[in-house]
Amino acid sequence: MARNPKIVRVVGLALASVSVPAFASSHREAPGITAMPKVDNTDVYAFRSYEPGRDGTVTLIANFQPSQTPGDGPNYFTLDPDALYEIHIDNTGDAVADMTFQFRFANTIVGGVGKTVPVGGVNQPIPLRHVGPISRPSDPNQGELETYTVGMLTGGRGLGSALLRNADGSGTTFNKPIDNIGNKTTAKYPDYADQFIYSVSIPGCASQGRVFVGQREEAFAVNTGPIFDLVNLVPIEGDSAPGANDGRGFPGGITQSDKNQQLIDQKNVTSLALEIPTTCLTGTGNGVIGVWSSASLPVGKVAARAGRNPAARFDKEYKQVSRLGAPLVNEVVIGLPHKDLFNSSKPTQDAMFASYVTNPAMPAILNTLFLAPVNSALHAKFTDLAPSNFPRRDLVAAYLTGFPNLNQLKTVTPSEMLRLNTSVPVTVRDRQSSFGLAGDDMAGYPNGRRPGDDVVDITLRVAMGRLCHPVPLKGKMTDLGLCQPSDAPTGMVAYTDGAPSSAKSLLNSFPYLNPPLRGAPRPQNRP
């Protein structure tokens, strides 16, 4: 990747001494959601399944309840039985969901008392969710079981009445595995969790799909700690290429290392994963689908949590409290006064947020911090280090419309969602580029999003104008025609937070995210 060495060097020196915005996908991204972690939507993935033999399907994953510390019991991380968790698909382009999968959860204390032990002639309920090892669904050693249903709604809004059914004929209720408590309780956790991957019959779909809900290890690569600490790093690639370990990039720049991970190897999350035959998702559109997820609570419960009406009745009217499509939008695009509003809005309402995309604040912040140091060091007279193409057509394509001839829906309605062209061939796991489209891998972000796509680095570079310069497509440098190289003087700078992302470190099969880190023994807590 060609770079302007003077700009790279001076921008890197400037970044070493001042603060830049931090990234955390959608973890605690808005003031309101910090009080409701069970419905905090952290990441959404949408991609053609790359498990061998499954490329005729699309995998959709919505993660909730961030920053789960392994072993944080005794209740661990159940989901909210009052909440409605949803994954939405628009296959026509009107920014309205043509298909919605709705997850509802139930937590049941077995027999109304859970597990008991005899104490002085009294069978006393124990204070834990289990006693003894757990090895299978509805294990008799569990005193509390978590189950769920998946409703499917086609068009409009409401509660889906058509339920996904277990393909073995056992009904419409599925079991969620207990979290990875530790080796004494859940020995061989990967084998245990695999029993909760269900083949399902989907209403109106001739082929079967699969569903899994359960705890997984975080896959989001991010290095927030040093960034929050007034940038105790130089966020420019220090090697000639990520992971080269040759020190031939920017002198003093951060290099890719697992030691820079804030979430991977540290935290777990709860995943809602679906594998759906592609033909059942695309409808009458052009093969591109728009995907986003949301979480909603009964109106009375939202009021109660806000302190407005503590005695409110939990009725069947729902209020959306979390929304997520493309990563990092509510963190580094939407302004602070409107973060909660974005979480409660629908894609059809995104016109009210358009100026945050056409005239983004983050590059302006970077320019404010770096312009004077760069001009002083270079004895230059740059007027702006940030891209100057307003409105930012490159960001409009990335976030609101999709790219022509890649991932635009049949009808183009500017709205924020992941857009996936289901006709783009799968890139097998070991050949995926973590930089997606910018890495000459058309099957990756922003064409959908796979678990191994390094969305922090991609977002940093796109925000600073990477798409104004030619990008590699099918082995050829291609001008996307959205802006000019002169519009983005630092567009070729190799911005990075130093936290590597790679599909090779993840599963090569559904549900793709790694089994969760165990609670015990420590410190090595891999299952």
CORSUL-V528579 format. One record per pair of residues at least 12 apart in sequence whose C-alpha atoms are under 10 Angstrom apart, sorted by the first residue. I is the first residue (numbers start at 1). J is the second residue. Records with the same first field share a line. If there is no record, write none. Layout:
I->J / J
//
This chain:
1->240 / 241 / 439 / 471 / 472 / 492 / 493 / 494
2->469 / 492 / 493 / 494
3->490 / 491 / 492 / 493 / 494
4->489 / 490 / 491 / 492 / 493
5->249 / 250 / 492 / 493
6->374 / 377 / 378
7->374 / 378 / 385 / 489 / 490 / 492 / 493
8->236 / 237 / 249 / 250 / 490 / 492 / 493 / 494 / 495
9->236 / 249 / 250 / 251 / 252 / 253 / 374 / 377 / 493
10->250 / 370 / 371 / 373 / 374 / 375 / 376 / 377 / 378
11->234 / 235 / 236 / 366 / 367 / 369 / 370 / 371 / 373 / 374 / 377 / 385 / 490 / 493 / 495
12->233 / 234 / 235 / 236 / 237 / 238 / 250 / 251 / 252 / 253 / 254 / 370 / 374 / 493 / 494 / 495
13->234 / 235 / 236 / 250 / 251 / 252 / 253 / 370 / 373 / 374 / 377
14->234 / 369 / 370 / 371 / 372 / 373 / 374 / 377
15->230 / 231 / 232 / 233 / 234 / 235 / 236 / 253 / 366 / 369 / 370 / 373
16->230 / 231 / 232 / 233 / 234 / 235 / 236 / 252 / 253
17->230 / 231 / 232 / 233 / 234 / 369 / 370
18->227 / 229 / 230 / 231 / 232 / 233 / 234 / 366 / 369 / 370
19->226 / 227 / 228 / 229 / 230 / 231 / 232 / 365 / 366 / 369
20->227 / 228 / 230 / 231 / 235 / 362 / 363 / 365 / 366 / 369
21->224 / 227 / 228 / 230 / 231 / 331 / 332 / 362 / 363 / 365 / 366
22->222 / 223 / 224 / 225 / 226 / 227 / 228 / 229 / 230 / 231 / 331 / 332 / 456 / 497
23->221 / 222 / 223 / 224 / 227 / 228 / 327 / 328 / 331 / 332 / 456 / 459 / 460 / 497
24->42 / 43 / 220 / 221 / 222 / 223 / 224 / 262 / 263 / 327 / 328 / 331 / 332 / 456
25->41 / 42 / 43 / 44 / 220 / 221 / 222 / 324 / 326 / 327 / 328 / 329 / 330 / 331 / 332 / 455 / 456
26->40 / 41 / 42 / 43 / 44 / 63 / 64 / 66 / 322 / 323 / 324 / 325 / 326 / 327 / 328 / 329 / 330 / 331
27->40 / 41 / 42 / 43 / 64 / 65 / 66 / 67 / 328 / 330 / 331
28->40 / 41 / 42 / 65 / 66 / 67 / 330 / 331
29->41 / 42 / 322 / 328 / 329 / 330 / 331 / 332 / 336 / 339 / 340 / 343
30->322 / 330 / 331 / 334 / 335 / 336 / 337 / 338 / 339 / 340 / 341 / 342 / 343
31->336 / 337 / 338 / 339 / 340
32->305 / 306 / 321 / 322 / 339 / 340 / 341 / 343
33->321 / 322 / 339 / 340 / 343
35->305 / 306
36->65 / 80 / 302 / 305 / 321 / 322
37->64 / 65 / 66 / 67 / 77 / 79 / 80
38->64 / 65 / 66 / 77 / 78 / 79 / 80 / 81 / 83 / 270 / 295
39->63 / 64 / 65 / 66 / 79 / 80 / 83 / 84 / 85 / 294 / 295 / 296 / 297 / 320 / 321 / 322 / 323
40->63 / 64 / 65 / 66 / 294 / 295 / 321 / 322 / 323 / 324 / 343
41->62 / 63 / 64 / 65 / 66 / 85 / 270 / 271 / 293 / 294 / 295 / 321 / 322 / 323 / 324 / 325 / 343
42->62 / 63 / 64 / 65 / 66 / 67 / 218 / 220 / 269 / 270 / 271 / 293 / 322 / 323 / 324 / 325 / 327 / 328
43->61 / 62 / 63 / 64 / 66 / 218 / 219 / 220 / 269 / 271 / 292 / 293 / 323 / 324 / 325 / 326 / 327 / 328 / 449 / 451
44->60 / 61 / 62 / 63 / 64 / 87 / 271 / 272 / 273 / 291 / 292 / 293 / 294 / 323 / 324 / 325 / 326 / 327 / 417 / 418 / 448 / 449 / 450 / 451
45->59 / 60 / 61 / 62 / 63 / 273 / 291 / 292 / 293 / 325 / 326 / 327 / 418 / 445 / 448 / 449 / 450 / 451 / 453
46->58 / 59 / 60 / 61 / 62 / 273 / 274 / 275 / 289 / 290 / 291 / 292 / 325 / 326 / 418 / 419 / 420 / 422 / 444 / 445 / 447 / 448 / 449 / 450 / 451
47->59 / 60 / 61 / 275 / 418 / 419 / 420 / 421 / 422 / 424 / 426 / 443 / 444 / 445 / 447 / 448 / 449 / 450 / 451
48->60 / 275 / 276 / 277 / 278 / 420 / 421 / 422 / 423 / 424 / 425 / 426 / 427 / 443 / 444 / 448 / 449 / 450
49->275 / 276 / 277 / 278 / 422 / 426 / 427 / 428 / 429 / 450 / 508 / 509 / 510 / 511 / 512
50->425 / 426 / 427 / 428 / 429 / 450 / 508 / 509 / 510 / 512
51->426 / 428 / 429 / 507 / 508 / 509 / 510 / 511 / 512
52->428 / 429 / 508 / 509
54->275 / 277 / 426 / 509 / 510
55->277 / 278 / 422 / 425 / 426 / 427 / 428
56->275 / 276 / 277 / 278 / 279 / 422 / 423 / 426
57->207 / 208 / 209 / 210 / 274 / 275 / 276 / 277 / 278 / 279 / 280 / 281 / 422
58->209 / 274 / 275 / 276 / 277 / 278 / 279 / 280 / 281 / 420 / 422
59->209 / 210 / 211 / 273 / 274 / 275 / 276 / 277 / 278 / 450 / 510 / 511 / 512
60->87 / 88 / 89 / 211 / 272 / 273 / 274 / 275 / 276 / 291 / 292 / 293 / 448 / 449 / 450 / 511
61->87 / 211 / 212 / 213 / 271 / 272 / 273 / 274 / 275 / 292 / 293 / 449 / 450 / 451 / 511 / 512 / 513
62->85 / 86 / 87 / 213 / 270 / 271 / 272 / 273 / 274 / 292 / 293 / 294 / 324 / 325
63->213 / 214 / 215 / 216 / 218 / 269 / 270 / 271 / 272 / 273 / 293 / 324
64->79 / 85 / 215 / 268 / 269 / 270 / 271 / 272 / 294 / 295 / 322
65->77 / 78 / 79 / 215 / 268 / 269 / 270 / 271
66->218 / 263 / 267 / 268 / 269 / 270
67->217 / 218 / 262 / 263 / 266 / 267 / 268 / 269 / 270
68->215 / 216 / 217 / 218 / 263 / 266 / 267 / 268 / 269 / 270 / 516 / 517
69->263 / 266 / 267 / 268 / 269 / 517 / 518 / 519
70->179 / 180 / 181 / 182 / 217 / 266 / 267 / 268 / 269 / 516 / 517 / 518 / 519 / 520 / 522 / 525
71->179 / 180 / 181 / 182 / 517 / 518 / 519 / 520 / 521 / 522 / 525
72->179 / 181 / 519
73->128 / 129 / 179 / 181 / 519
74->127 / 128 / 129 / 130 / 181
75->127 / 128 / 129 / 144 / 179
76->129 / 178 / 179 / 180 / 181
77->178 / 179 / 214 / 215 / 268 / 269 / 270
78->105 / 106 / 107 / 145 / 146 / 176 / 178 / 179 / 214 / 215 / 270
79->104 / 105 / 106 / 107 / 146 / 147 / 148 / 214 / 270
80->104 / 105 / 106 / 107 / 297
81->103 / 104 / 105 / 106 / 107 / 146 / 147 / 148 / 297
82->104 / 105 / 106 / 296 / 297 / 298 / 301 / 314 / 315 / 316 / 318
83->103 / 104 / 105 / 295 / 296 / 297 / 298 / 301 / 318 / 319 / 320 / 321
84->102 / 103 / 104 / 105 / 159 / 294 / 295 / 296 / 297 / 298 / 318 / 319 / 320
85->101 / 102 / 103 / 104 / 105 / 150 / 272 / 293 / 294 / 295 / 296 / 297 / 320 / 322
86->100 / 101 / 102 / 103 / 104 / 150 / 151 / 152 / 272 / 292 / 293 / 294 / 295 / 296 / 323
87->99 / 100 / 101 / 102 / 103 / 152 / 272 / 273 / 274 / 291 / 292 / 293 / 294 / 295 / 323 / 324 / 325
88->100 / 101 / 102 / 152 / 153 / 154 / 289 / 290 / 291 / 292 / 293 / 294 / 325 / 417
89->101 / 154 / 155 / 281 / 282 / 289 / 290 / 291 / 292 / 293 / 417 / 418 / 419
90->155 / 281 / 282 / 283 / 285 / 288 / 289 / 290 / 291 / 292 / 409 / 417 / 419
91->281 / 282 / 283 / 284 / 285 / 286 / 287 / 288 / 289 / 290 / 291 / 409 / 410 / 411 / 419 / 420
92->282 / 283 / 284 / 285 / 286 / 287 / 288 / 289 / 290 / 408 / 409 / 410 / 411 / 412 / 413
93->285 / 286 / 288 / 289 / 290 / 401 / 408 / 409 / 410 / 411 / 412 / 413 / 414 / 415 / 419
94->290 / 347 / 348 / 409 / 410 / 411 / 412 / 413 / 414 / 415
95->290 / 291 / 346 / 347 / 348 / 349 / 350 / 409 / 411 / 412 / 413 / 414 / 415 / 416 / 417
96->155 / 156 / 157 / 290 / 346 / 347 / 348 / 413 / 415
97->153 / 154 / 155 / 156 / 157 / 290 / 291 / 292 / 346 / 347 / 348
98->153 / 154 / 155 / 156 / 157 / 281 / 282 / 283 / 289 / 290
99->152 / 153 / 154 / 155 / 156 / 157 / 160 / 280 / 281 / 282 / 283 / 291
100->150 / 151 / 152 / 153 / 154 / 155 / 156 / 157 / 158 / 159 / 160 / 291 / 292 / 293
101->149 / 150 / 151 / 152 / 153 / 154 / 159 / 160 / 162 / 163 / 164 / 274 / 293
102->149 / 150 / 151 / 152 / 153 / 158 / 159 / 160 / 161 / 163 / 164 / 293 / 294 / 295
103->148 / 149 / 150 / 151 / 152 / 160 / 163 / 213 / 272 / 295
104->147 / 148 / 149 / 150 / 151 / 173
105->146 / 147 / 148 / 149 / 150 / 173 / 174 / 175 / 176
106->145 / 146 / 147 / 148 / 149 / 173 / 175 / 176
107->144 / 145 / 146 / 147 / 148
108->143 / 144 / 145 / 146 / 147
109->129 / 142 / 143 / 144 / 145 / 146
110->129 / 138 / 140 / 142 / 143 / 144 / 145
111->143 / 144
112->125 / 143 / 144
113->125 / 126 / 143 / 144
114->126 / 127 / 128 / 129 / 130 / 131 / 141 / 142 / 143 / 144 / 145
115->127 / 128 / 129 / 130 / 131 / 140 / 141 / 142 / 143 / 144
116->128 / 130 / 131 / 143
117->131
125->143
126->143
127->143
128->142 / 143 / 144
129->141 / 142 / 143 / 144 / 145 / 178
130->142 / 143 / 144 / 145 / 178 / 185
131->143 / 185
132->184 / 185 / 186
133->182 / 183 / 184 / 185 / 186 / 187
134->177 / 178 / 181 / 184 / 185 / 186 / 187 / 189 / 192
135->177 / 178 / 185 / 186 / 187 / 188 / 189 / 191 / 192 / 193 / 195
136->175 / 177 / 178 / 186 / 191 / 192 / 193 / 194 / 195 / 196
137->174 / 175 / 176 / 177 / 178 / 192 / 193 / 195 / 196
138->175 / 176 / 177 / 178
139->177
141->185
142->178
144->178
145->175 / 176 / 177 / 178
146->174 / 175 / 176 / 177 / 178
147->173 / 174 / 175 / 176 / 177 / 213
148->172 / 173 / 174 / 175 / 176 / 213
149->163 / 164 / 165 / 171 / 172 / 173 / 174 / 175
150->162 / 163 / 164 / 165 / 172 / 173 / 174 / 202 / 211
151->163 / 164 / 165 / 172 / 202 / 203
152->164 / 202 / 203
153->203
158->316 / 317 / 318
159->316
162->202 / 203 / 204
163->200 / 201 / 202 / 203
164->199 / 200 / 201 / 202 / 203 / 208 / 209 / 210 / 211
165->198 / 199 / 200 / 201 / 202 / 203 / 208
166->198 / 199 / 200 / 201 / 202 / 208 / 209 / 210 / 211
167->198 / 199 / 200 / 201 / 202 / 208 / 209 / 210
168->198 / 199 / 200 / 201
169->200 / 201
171->200
172->200 / 201
174->196 / 197 / 198 / 211 / 212 / 213
175->195 / 196 / 197 / 198 / 212 / 213 / 214
176->193 / 195 / 196 / 197 / 212 / 213 / 214 / 215
177->189 / 192 / 193 / 194 / 195 / 196 / 197 / 212 / 213 / 214 / 215
178->192 / 193 / 214 / 215
179->193 / 214 / 215 / 216 / 268 / 269 / 270 / 515 / 516 / 517 / 518 / 519
180->192 / 193 / 214 / 215 / 216 / 268 / 515 / 516 / 517 / 518 / 519 / 520 / 525 / 527
181->516 / 517 / 518 / 519 / 520 / 521
182->517 / 518 / 519 / 520 / 521 / 522 / 525 / 526 / 527
183->518 / 519 / 520 / 521 / 525 / 527
184->520 / 521
185->519 / 520
186->518 / 519 / 527
187->518 / 527
188->527
189->515 / 516 / 517 / 518 / 526 / 527
190->514 / 515 / 516 / 527
191->515
193->212 / 213 / 214 / 215 / 216 / 515 / 516
194->212 / 510 / 511 / 515
195->212
196->211 / 212 / 213 / 214
197->210 / 211 / 212 / 213 / 214 / 273 / 274 / 510 / 511
198->210 / 211 / 212 / 213 / 274
199->211 / 212 / 274 / 275
200->274 / 275 / 276
201->276
202->276 / 277 / 280
203->280
204->280
205->276 / 277 / 279 / 280 / 281
206->277 / 279 / 280
207->276 / 277 / 278 / 279 / 280
208->275 / 276 / 277 / 280
209->274 / 275 / 276 / 277 / 278 / 280
210->273 / 274 / 275 / 276 / 277 / 510 / 511
211->272 / 273 / 274 / 275 / 276 / 510 / 511
212->271 / 272 / 273 / 274 / 275 / 510 / 511
213->270 / 271 / 272 / 273 / 274 / 511
214->269 / 270 / 271 / 272 / 273 / 511 / 515 / 516
215->268 / 269 / 270 / 271 / 272 / 513 / 514 / 515 / 516 / 517
216->267 / 268 / 269 / 270 / 271 / 272 / 511 / 512 / 513 / 514 / 515 / 516 / 517
217->263 / 264 / 265 / 266 / 267 / 268 / 269 / 270 / 271 / 506 / 513 / 514 / 515 / 516 / 517 / 518 / 526
218->262 / 263 / 264 / 265 / 266 / 267 / 268 / 269 / 270 / 271 / 451 / 513 / 514 / 515 / 516 / 517
219->263 / 264 / 265 / 267 / 268 / 269 / 451 / 452 / 453 / 454 / 501 / 502 / 503 / 505 / 506 / 512 / 513 / 514
220->261 / 262 / 263 / 264 / 451 / 452 / 453 / 454 / 455 / 456 / 499 / 500 / 501
221->258 / 260 / 261 / 262 / 263 / 264 / 265 / 451 / 452 / 453 / 454 / 455 / 456 / 457 / 497 / 498 / 499 / 500 / 501 / 502
222->258 / 260 / 261 / 262 / 263 / 264 / 454 / 455 / 456 / 457 / 496 / 497 / 498 / 499 / 500 / 501
223->258 / 259 / 260 / 261 / 262 / 263 / 264 / 456 / 496 / 497 / 498 / 499 / 500
224->260 / 261 / 262 / 263 / 497 / 499
225->260 / 261 / 262
226->260 / 262 / 497
227->497
231->497
232->254
233->252 / 253 / 254 / 255 / 497 / 498
234->250 / 251 / 252 / 253 / 254 / 255 / 495 / 496 / 497 / 498
235->250 / 252 / 253 / 254 / 255 / 457 / 494 / 495 / 496 / 497 / 498
236->249 / 250 / 251 / 252 / 253 / 254 / 255 / 493 / 494 / 495 / 496 / 497 / 498
237->249 / 250 / 251 / 252 / 253 / 254 / 255 / 256 / 493 / 494 / 495 / 496 / 497 / 498
238->250 / 251 / 252 / 253 / 254 / 255 / 256 / 494 / 496 / 498
239->251 / 252 / 253 / 254 / 255 / 256
240->255 / 494
241->255 / 256 / 494
242->254 / 255 / 256 / 257 / 494 / 496 / 498 / 500
243->255 / 256 / 257 / 498 / 500
244->256
245->257
249->494
250->494
253->494 / 495 / 496 / 497 / 498
254->495 / 496 / 497 / 498 / 499
255->496 / 497 / 498 / 499 / 500
256->496 / 497 / 498 / 499 / 500 / 501
257->497 / 498 / 499 / 500 / 501
258->498 / 499 / 500 / 501
259->498 / 499 / 500
260->497 / 498 / 499 / 500
261->497 / 498 / 499 / 500 / 501
262->499
263->499
264->499 / 500 / 501 / 517
265->516 / 517 / 524 / 525 / 526
266->516 / 517 / 525
267->516 / 517 / 518
268->514 / 515 / 516 / 517 / 518
269->513 / 516 / 517
270->516
271->511 / 513
272->511
273->510 / 511 / 512 / 513
274->510 / 511
275->510 / 511
278->422 / 423
279->422
281->422
282->421 / 422
284->410
285->409 / 410 / 411
286->407 / 408 / 409 / 410 / 411 / 421 / 422 / 423
287->407 / 408 / 409 / 410 / 420 / 421 / 422 / 423 / 424
288->402 / 406 / 407 / 408 / 409 / 410 / 419 / 420 / 421 / 422 / 423 / 424 / 447 / 448
289->407 / 408 / 409 / 410 / 417 / 418 / 419 / 420 / 421 / 422 / 448
290->325 / 402 / 407 / 408 / 409 / 415 / 416 / 417 / 418 / 419 / 420 / 421 / 448
291->324 / 325 / 326 / 416 / 417 / 418 / 419 / 420 / 448
292->323 / 324 / 325 / 326 / 346 / 347 / 416 / 417 / 418 / 419
293->322 / 323 / 324 / 325 / 417 / 418
294->320 / 321 / 322 / 323 / 324 / 325 / 343 / 344 / 345 / 346
295->318 / 319 / 320 / 321 / 322 / 323 / 324 / 343 / 344
296->317 / 318 / 319 / 320 / 321 / 322 / 323 / 344
297->314 / 315 / 316 / 317 / 318 / 319 / 320 / 321 / 322
298->312 / 313 / 314 / 315 / 316 / 317 / 318 / 319 / 320
299->312 / 313 / 314 / 315 / 316 / 317 / 318 / 319 / 320
300->312 / 313 / 314 / 315 / 316 / 317 / 318 / 319
301->313 / 314 / 315 / 318 / 319
302->314 / 318 / 319 / 320 / 321
303->319
319->344 / 345
320->341 / 343 / 344 / 345 / 346
321->340 / 341 / 342 / 343 / 344 / 345
322->340 / 341 / 342 / 343 / 344 / 345
323->340 / 342 / 343 / 344 / 345 / 346 / 347 / 417
324->342 / 343 / 416 / 417 / 418
325->347 / 399 / 415 / 416 / 417 / 418 / 419 / 448 / 449
326->398 / 399 / 400 / 416 / 417 / 418 / 419 / 445 / 446 / 448 / 449 / 455
327->399 / 417 / 418 / 445 / 446 / 449 / 455 / 456 / 459
328->455 / 456 / 459
329->342 / 356 / 357 / 399 / 416 / 417 / 459
330->342 / 343
332->356 / 360 / 361 / 362 / 363 / 459 / 460 / 463
333->353 / 354 / 355 / 356 / 357 / 359 / 360 / 361 / 362 / 463
334->353 / 354 / 355 / 356 / 357 / 360 / 361 / 362
335->353 / 356 / 360 / 361 / 362
338->352 / 353
341->353
346->415 / 416
347->400 / 413 / 414 / 415 / 416 / 417
348->413 / 414 / 415 / 416
349->414 / 415 / 416
350->400 / 413 / 414 / 415 / 416
351->400 / 413 / 414 / 415 / 416
353->415 / 416
354->396 / 399 / 400 / 414 / 415 / 416
355->391 / 392 / 396
356->392 / 395 / 396
357->390 / 391 / 392 / 393 / 394 / 395 / 396 / 397 / 398 / 399 / 400 / 463
358->389 / 390 / 391 / 392 / 393 / 394 / 395 / 396
359->388 / 389 / 390 / 391 / 392 / 393 / 395
360->387 / 390 / 391 / 392 / 395 / 463
361->463
362->386 / 460 / 463 / 464
363->384 / 385 / 386 / 387 / 388 / 460 / 463 / 464 / 465
364->384 / 385 / 386 / 387 / 388 / 464
365->386
366->384 / 385 / 386 / 464
367->383 / 384 / 385 / 386 / 387 / 464
368->384 / 385 / 386
370->384 / 385 / 386
371->383 / 384 / 385 / 386
372->384
382->489
384->487 / 488 / 489 / 490
385->464 / 487 / 488 / 489 / 490 / 491
386->463 / 464 / 465 / 487 / 488 / 489 / 490 / 491
387->463 / 464 / 465 / 466 / 468 / 483 / 484 / 485 / 486 / 487 / 488 / 489 / 490 / 491
388->464 / 465 / 483 / 484 / 486 / 487 / 488 / 489
389->465 / 468 / 482 / 483 / 484 / 486 / 487 / 488
390->483 / 487
392->463 / 465 / 482 / 483
393->467 / 468 / 481 / 482 / 483
394->462 / 463 / 465 / 466 / 467 / 468 / 480 / 481 / 482 / 483
395->459 / 462 / 463 / 464 / 465 / 467 / 482
396->414 / 415 / 416 / 482
397->414 / 446 / 467 / 482
398->416 / 417 / 418 / 419 / 445 / 446 / 447 / 459 / 462 / 463 / 467
399->414 / 415 / 416 / 417 / 418 / 419 / 446
400->412 / 413 / 414 / 415 / 416 / 417 / 418 / 419
401->413 / 414 / 415 / 416 / 417 / 418 / 419
402->414 / 415 / 416 / 417 / 418 / 419 / 420 / 421 / 446 / 447
403->419 / 446 / 447 / 480 / 482
404->480
405->421
406->419 / 420 / 421 / 423 / 424 / 442 / 443 / 446 / 447
407->419 / 420 / 421 / 422 / 423 / 424 / 442 / 446 / 447 / 448
408->420 / 421 / 447
409->421
417->448
418->445 / 446 / 447 / 448 / 449
419->445 / 446 / 447 / 448 / 449
420->443 / 444 / 445 / 446 / 447 / 448 / 449
421->442 / 443 / 447 / 448
422->443 / 447 / 448
423->443
424->441 / 442 / 443 / 444 / 447
425->441 / 442 / 443
426->441 / 442 / 443 / 444
427->441 / 442 / 443 / 444
428->443 / 503 / 504 / 508
429->450 / 452 / 502 / 503 / 504 / 505 / 506 / 507 / 508 / 509
430->502 / 503 / 504 / 505 / 508
431->502 / 503 / 504
432->444 / 450 / 452 / 453 / 502 / 503 / 504
433->445 / 452 / 453 / 454 / 501 / 502 / 503
434->450 / 451 / 452 / 453 / 454 / 455 / 457 / 458 / 500 / 501 / 502 / 503 / 504
435->452 / 453 / 454 / 455 / 456 / 457 / 458 / 459 / 501 / 502
436->448 / 449 / 450 / 452 / 453 / 454 / 455 / 458
437->453 / 458 / 471 / 472 / 473 / 474
438->458 / 461 / 462 / 466 / 467 / 470 / 471 / 472 / 473
439->458 / 471 / 472 / 473 / 474 / 475
440->471 / 472 / 473 / 474 / 475 / 476 / 477
441->472 / 473 / 474 / 475
442->472 / 473 / 474
445->458 / 459
446->458 / 459
450->502 / 503 / 512
451->501 / 502 / 503 / 505 / 506 / 507 / 512 / 513
452->500 / 501 / 502 / 503 / 504 / 505 / 506 / 512 / 513
453->500 / 501 / 502 / 503
454->496 / 499 / 500 / 501 / 502 / 503
455->501
456->495 / 496 / 497 / 498 / 499 / 500 / 501
457->494 / 495 / 496 / 497 / 498 / 499 / 500 / 501
458->494 / 495 / 496
459->495 / 496
460->491 / 493 / 494 / 495 / 496 / 497
461->490 / 491 / 492 / 493 / 494 / 495 / 496
462->491 / 492 / 495
463->488 / 491
464->487 / 488 / 489 / 490 / 491 / 492 / 493 / 495
465->483 / 484 / 485 / 486 / 487 / 488 / 489 / 490 / 491 / 492 / 493
466->483 / 485 / 488 / 489 / 490 / 491 / 492 / 493 / 494
467->479 / 480 / 481 / 482 / 483 / 484 / 485 / 488 / 491 / 492
468->480 / 481 / 482 / 483 / 484 / 485 / 486 / 487 / 488 / 489 / 491 / 492
469->481 / 482 / 483 / 484 / 485 / 486 / 487 / 488 / 489 / 491 / 492
470->484 / 485 / 492
514->526 / 527
515->527
//
